[in-house]
Amino acid sequence: MEPFEIFNGFSQVVFVAIVWIVGIKIASKYIKLEERNLLFVGMVWIGLSEPWFATVVAFLLAFFLGISTSVEIFLIIGFAFTPITMFLWIFVITDFIYKEKQKIILILVMIFGVLFETIFFYFVIVQPSVLAEMISPWRIVFKLPIQLWIITLLVIFAVTSAFFCRDSLRSDNPKIRLKGRFLLLAFITYIIGGILEAFYTPFIFMIIIKRLITIIASIEFYFGFILPERVEKFFLKTK
């Protein structure tokens, strides 16, 4: 493995580790606050890192054990649970807004998810080359169907997040408005990071920029749901 690939791989390990830490911290607040949506939000944030997690698993296997990951295993690790992540996110969103339409929305999301899983596993088993191709022991190139699925997830995430943040930003409570701003920044930053990750770059400085963007998104997301008192005081200038 060349130094660039090693740097790229370990930078993704760091990013995924931070995402998992943030997700677990948010989910753990469920125990203290008895708020189930915090549990789901933490799971969603971890789930959004699933494609990166597949890369991390493949990289660590290649780096430490010299094992090449098959395209089938990579795809299953990276995308098999994305419909569940989408369902949990829509559940949280509709618990806050559009509560009266939650059931029908969740049924539609579930049907959409089952349809994806059916098509996805068919091609994973029968002809995985339609979905992706491994170009190294741990790097993969996604074909059009997976690219369209990633774009679909980003669009759903962006649109639902915009509606969610809109209500927060309209609140009379300064703390809720501040959390809404952090969430809006997190969603924008994450989407930018996701788009940048879709393009391969051979330059270390670009890798650093991409990882910093996605790490910043994790921090903003945490502040949006679990606003630390010190951060609140700093931005709201409260005593």
DRENVEXRO-368862 format. One line per 8 residues: number of its first residue (from 0); for each residue x, y, z of N, C-alpha, C. Coordinates in steps of 0.05 Angstrom, whole numbers. Each point is the difference from the previous one (the first is absolute). Example, Ala and Ser with C-alpha at 12.3 -4.5 7.8 and 13.67 -1.06 7.14 Angstrom:
// residues 2
0	264 -114 156 -18 24 0 18 24 0; -7 21 -14 16 24 1 -15 22 14
END
This chain:
// residues 239
0	17 -24 0 -17 24 0 18 25 0; -7 19 -17 15 25 -2 -8 19 23; 18 18 8 -5 19 22 -27 15 -3; -6 8 -25 -25 15 -4 -24 -17 8; 0 -26 -9 -23 -17 6 -2 -6 30; 24 -2 13 0 -4 29 -12 24 14; 8 24 -8 -10 24 12 -30 2 -5; -9 -5 -24 -28 1 -7 -16 -19 16
8	10 -25 3 -14 -20 16 -3 7 29; 22 8 13 -1 6 28 -15 26 6; -1 19 -19 -16 24 4 -30 -8 0; -7 -20 -15 -28 -9 0 -6 -15 26; 20 -14 11 -3 -14 26 -7 21 21; 16 22 0 -4 22 19 -28 12 -3; -8 5 -24 -27 12 -5 -22 -18 10; 1 -26 -7 -21 -18 8 -1 -3 31
16	24 -1 12 1 -1 30 -14 23 13; 5 24 -11 -13 24 11 -30 -1 -4; -9 -8 -24 -28 -3 -5 -13 -19 20; 12 -23 5 -11 -19 19 0 11 28; 21 14 8 1 12 27 -23 20 3; -4 17 -20 -22 20 1 -27 -14 1; -3 -20 -17 -26 -15 -1 -6 -14 26; 20 -13 12 -4 -14 25 -6 20 22
24	14 23 1 -5 20 20 -29 11 -1; -10 4 -25 -27 10 -3 -20 -22 8; 5 -25 -9 -18 -22 7 0 -5 30; 23 4 13 1 -6 29 -16 20 17; -6 23 -12 -17 19 15 -29 -10 3; -7 -21 -16 -26 -12 3 -4 -11 28; 22 -11 12 -2 -12 26 -6 21 21; 14 23 -2 -3 22 20 -26 15 -4
32	-6 7 -25 -23 17 -5 -25 -15 -7; 2 -26 -4 -23 -17 -8 -14 11 -25; 16 8 -19 -10 11 -25 8 -19 -23; -19 -16 -10 7 -21 -19 11 11 -26; -8 24 -7 10 12 -25 30 5 0; 11 5 24 29 3 2 14 -26 -6; -12 -22 9 11 -27 -7 0 -4 -30; -22 7 -13 -2 -4 -29 18 19 -15
40	2 25 10 18 19 -13 29 -9 1; 8 -10 23 28 -11 2 4 -23 -19; -19 -17 -3 2 -23 -18 1 10 -29; -16 21 -6 0 11 -27 27 11 -7; 12 15 18 26 13 -6 21 -22 -5; -1 -21 16 19 -23 -5 -7 -13 -27; -25 -3 -6 -9 -13 -25 9 16 -24; 1 27 2 8 16 -23 29 -4 -7
48	15 -11 18 29 -6 -6 4 -27 -11; -22 -15 -5 2 -28 -9 18 -4 -24; -2 17 -22 18 -4 -23 29 4 8; 6 19 17 27 5 9 9 -24 18; -18 -10 15 7 -23 18 9 -24 -17; -13 -5 -22 8 -22 -18 28 5 -10; 7 24 -7 27 7 -9 20 -5 23; -7 7 24 18 -3 23 5 -30 5
56	-21 -16 0 3 -29 4 18 -12 -22; -5 8 -25 16 -11 -22 30 9 2; 4 25 8 27 11 3 15 -15 23; -13 -3 23 14 -13 22 6 -29 -6; -17 -14 -14 5 -28 -7 24 -1 -20; 1 19 -18 22 0 -20 26 8 13; -1 20 18 25 11 12 12 -20 20; -16 -11 18 10 -17 21 2 -30 -7
64	-18 -9 -17 -1 -29 -6 5 -7 -29; 2 21 -17 5 -5 -28 -24 -13 -14; -24 3 10 -24 -12 -11 -15 20 -18; -7 -9 -23 -15 17 -19 -30 -5 5; -15 22 2 -29 -2 5 -14 -4 -27; -18 -19 -1 -16 -4 -25 -20 22 -3; -8 5 -25 -19 21 -5 -27 -5 13; -7 -26 2 -26 -8 13 1 8 30
72	21 -7 14 2 7 28 1 30 5; 15 14 -17 1 29 2 -27 13 -3; -15 -9 -20 -27 11 -5 -19 -5 23; 1 -25 11 -18 -7 22 7 17 25; 25 2 6 8 16 24 -8 30 -5; 4 9 -24 -3 29 -6 -28 9 -5; -18 -18 -8 -26 10 -9 -24 -17 9; 4 -24 11 -23 -17 7 -18 13 21
80	11 16 18 -16 11 22 -9 29 -5; 7 12 -24 -7 28 -5 -30 4 0; -17 -19 -9 -29 5 1 -10 2 29; 13 -15 19 -7 1 28 7 28 11; 23 10 -7 8 27 8 -19 20 -10; -8 -2 -25 -20 18 -12 -26 -1 15; -9 -24 7 -26 -4 14 1 14 27; 22 -5 15 3 12 27 0 30 -1
88	14 11 -21 1 29 -2 -28 12 -6; -14 -12 -19 -27 9 -6 -18 -3 24; 4 -21 16 -16 -4 24 4 24 19; 26 7 4 6 23 18 -12 26 -11; 4 5 -25 -10 24 -12 -31 2 2; -14 -21 -6 -29 0 1 -10 -1 29; 17 -5 19 -8 1 28 -1 29 9; 16 17 -13 1 28 7 -19 17 -18
96	0 -7 -26 -18 15 -19 -15 -21 -16; -23 8 -9 -18 -17 -16 -8 -25 16; -4 3 26 -7 -23 17 -25 -14 -9; -19 16 -10 -26 -11 -9 3 -18 -25; 21 4 -15 5 -15 -24 22 -21 3; 9 -4 25 23 -17 5 -4 -28 -10; -23 -12 6 -4 -28 -7 2 -5 -30; -14 16 -16 0 -4 -29 28 6 -12
104	13 20 11 27 6 -10 19 -23 6; -1 -11 24 17 -22 7 -6 -26 -16; -25 -4 -6 -7 -23 -17 12 3 -28; -1 24 -11 11 6 -27 31 -4 1; 12 10 22 29 -3 3 8 -30 2; -16 -15 14 5 -28 4 -2 -15 -27; -20 6 -16 -4 -12 -26 24 7 -18; 8 25 1 23 9 -16 26 -15 9
112	3 -3 26 23 -15 10 1 -29 -7; -23 -13 1 -2 -28 -7 6 -4 -30; -10 19 -16 5 -1 -29 30 2 -5; 13 19 13 29 2 -3 15 -25 8; -7 -11 24 14 -24 10 -4 -23 -20; -23 -3 -11 -6 -22 -19 19 2 -25; 0 24 -11 17 5 -24 29 -2 7; 8 11 23 27 1 9 11 -28 3
120	-13 -17 16 10 -27 5 -2 -18 -24; -18 6 -18 -1 -16 -25 26 4 -16; 8 25 -3 24 6 -15 26 -8 15; -1 3 27 23 -9 16 5 -29 -4; -21 -16 -1 3 -29 -3 4 -9 -29; -14 13 -19 0 -10 -27 22 14 -17; 2 27 2 19 14 -17 9 26 14; 18 -2 20 8 23 15 15 22 -17
128	10 -8 -23 14 19 -17 -18 22 -10; -27 -5 1 -19 21 -7 1 23 20; 6 -7 25 0 20 22 26 13 5; 22 -15 -1 26 11 7 23 -18 -10; 24 10 2 24 -15 -8 23 8 18; 14 -20 11 23 5 17 24 7 -18; 14 22 7 23 8 -16 26 -4 16; -3 -8 25 23 -7 16 -10 -18 22
136	17 -11 17 -10 -17 22 -20 13 18; -1 27 1 -19 13 18 -15 24 -12; 6 7 -25 -13 22 -13 -20 -10 -21; -22 15 -3 -22 -9 -17 -9 23 -18; -11 -6 -23 -13 19 -17 -29 -8 -3; -18 19 7 -28 -6 -1 -11 5 -28; -18 -18 -9 -12 4 -26 -26 16 3; -13 6 -22 -23 18 -1 -22 -7 21
144	-9 -25 3 -21 -6 19 6 9 29; 25 -6 8 8 8 27 3 31 2; 11 12 -21 2 29 0 -27 13 2; -20 -11 -14 -27 11 1 -12 -4 28; 6 -22 13 -10 -5 27 13 19 20; 25 5 -3 14 20 18 -12 27 -4; -5 8 -25 -12 27 -6 -28 1 12; -15 -22 -2 -27 -1 11 0 4 30
152	19 -14 14 2 3 29 7 29 7; 19 12 -14 9 27 6 -23 20 -5; -16 -4 -21 -23 18 -5 -21 -3 22; -6 -25 7 -20 -4 22 10 12 26; 25 -4 6 12 11 24 0 30 0; 6 12 -23 1 29 -3 -28 13 3; -19 -12 -14 -27 12 0 -13 -2 28; 1 -24 12 -12 -4 26 14 17 21
160	26 2 -2 15 17 18 -7 29 -2; -5 9 -24 -8 28 -4 -26 6 14; -20 -18 -3 -26 4 14 4 -1 30; 17 -18 10 4 -2 28 14 25 12; 20 10 -14 15 23 9 -18 25 -2; -17 2 -20 -17 23 -4 -17 5 25; -12 -21 11 -16 3 24 16 8 24; 25 -10 2 17 7 23 9 29 -2
168	6 9 -24 9 28 -4 -23 20 5; -25 -9 -2 -22 18 5 -9 1 29; 13 -16 17 -7 -1 28 6 26 14; -16 6 21 5 24 17 22 -5 20; 7 -25 4 21 -8 19 27 3 -12; 18 18 10 26 4 -11 17 -26 -1; -3 -17 20 15 -25 0 -8 -19 -23; -26 -2 -4 -10 -16 -22 9 11 -27
176	0 26 -3 9 13 -25 30 -6 -4; 16 1 21 28 -6 -2 5 -29 -8; -15 -18 12 2 -28 -8 -8 -4 -29; -20 15 -8 -9 -2 -28 22 9 -19; 15 21 8 22 10 -17 22 -21 -2; 6 -12 22 21 -21 0 -8 -23 -18; -26 -8 3 -10 -22 -17 1 7 -29; -8 24 -7 1 9 -28 28 -1 -11
184	19 10 16 28 -1 -8 10 -28 -3; -8 -18 19 8 -28 -1 -10 -13 -26; -25 5 -7 -11 -13 -23 14 10 -26; 4 26 -1 14 12 -23 28 -11 -2; 14 0 22 28 -9 1 2 -29 -8; -19 -16 11 1 -29 -6 -5 -5 -30; -19 14 -11 -6 -4 -29 23 8 -17; 13 23 7 24 8 -15 22 -21 2
192	4 -10 25 20 -21 4 -7 -25 -16; -26 -8 0 -8 -24 -15 5 3 -29; -5 24 -11 4 5 -29 30 -2 -6; 17 13 17 29 -1 -4 11 -28 1; -12 -16 18 10 -28 3 -6 -17 -24; -20 9 -16 -7 -15 -24 21 2 -22; 18 19 3 21 4 -20 27 -7 11; 14 -18 -14 27 -8 8 20 22 -5
200	17 5 20 21 20 -4 27 -12 8; 21 5 -15 27 -11 6 17 19 18; -12 21 11 15 20 15 -7 -2 30; 22 0 16 -4 -3 29 -15 24 11; 6 24 -9 -14 24 11 -30 -1 -5; -8 -12 -22 -29 -2 -5 -12 -21 18; 15 -21 6 -10 -20 19 -4 12 27; 19 17 9 -2 14 26 -25 18 0
208	-4 15 -21 -24 17 -2 -26 -15 2; -1 -23 -15 -25 -16 0 -5 -11 28; 21 -10 13 -4 -12 27 -8 21 20; 13 24 -2 -7 21 19 -29 9 -3; -9 1 -25 -28 8 -5 -19 -20 13; 5 -26 -4 -18 -20 11 2 -2 31; 23 5 11 4 0 29 -15 24 12; 2 23 -13 -14 24 10 -30 -4 -1
216	-10 -14 -20 -28 -7 -2 -9 -16 24; 17 -19 9 -7 -16 24 -2 17 25; 18 19 3 0 17 24 -25 18 -1; -6 11 -23 -24 18 -3 -25 -16 6; -1 -25 -10 -23 -17 5 -4 -5 30; 22 -5 14 -2 -4 29 -10 25 14; 10 23 -7 -9 25 12 -30 5 -7; -9 -9 -23 -27 4 -8 -20 -15 17
224	8 -23 10 -18 -16 17 6 0 29; 26 1 7 9 1 28 17 24 3; -12 23 4 15 25 1 13 3 27; 27 -2 1 15 3 26 -5 28 11; -1 1 27 -5 26 13 20 21 -7; 26 -8 -1 21 20 -7 -3 11 -28; -9 -17 -18 -4 10 -28 -24 19 -1; -21 -7 15 -24 17 1 7 27 12
232	16 1 21 7 25 12 18 17 -18; 17 -14 -15 19 15 -17 -15 14 -23; -20 -14 -12 -14 11 -22 -23 18 8; -12 -5 22 -23 16 9 7 21 20; 25 0 9 11 20 18 -17 1 26; -8 -24 9 -16 -1 25 18 -3 24; -9 8 23 16 -2 24 -7 -26 14
END
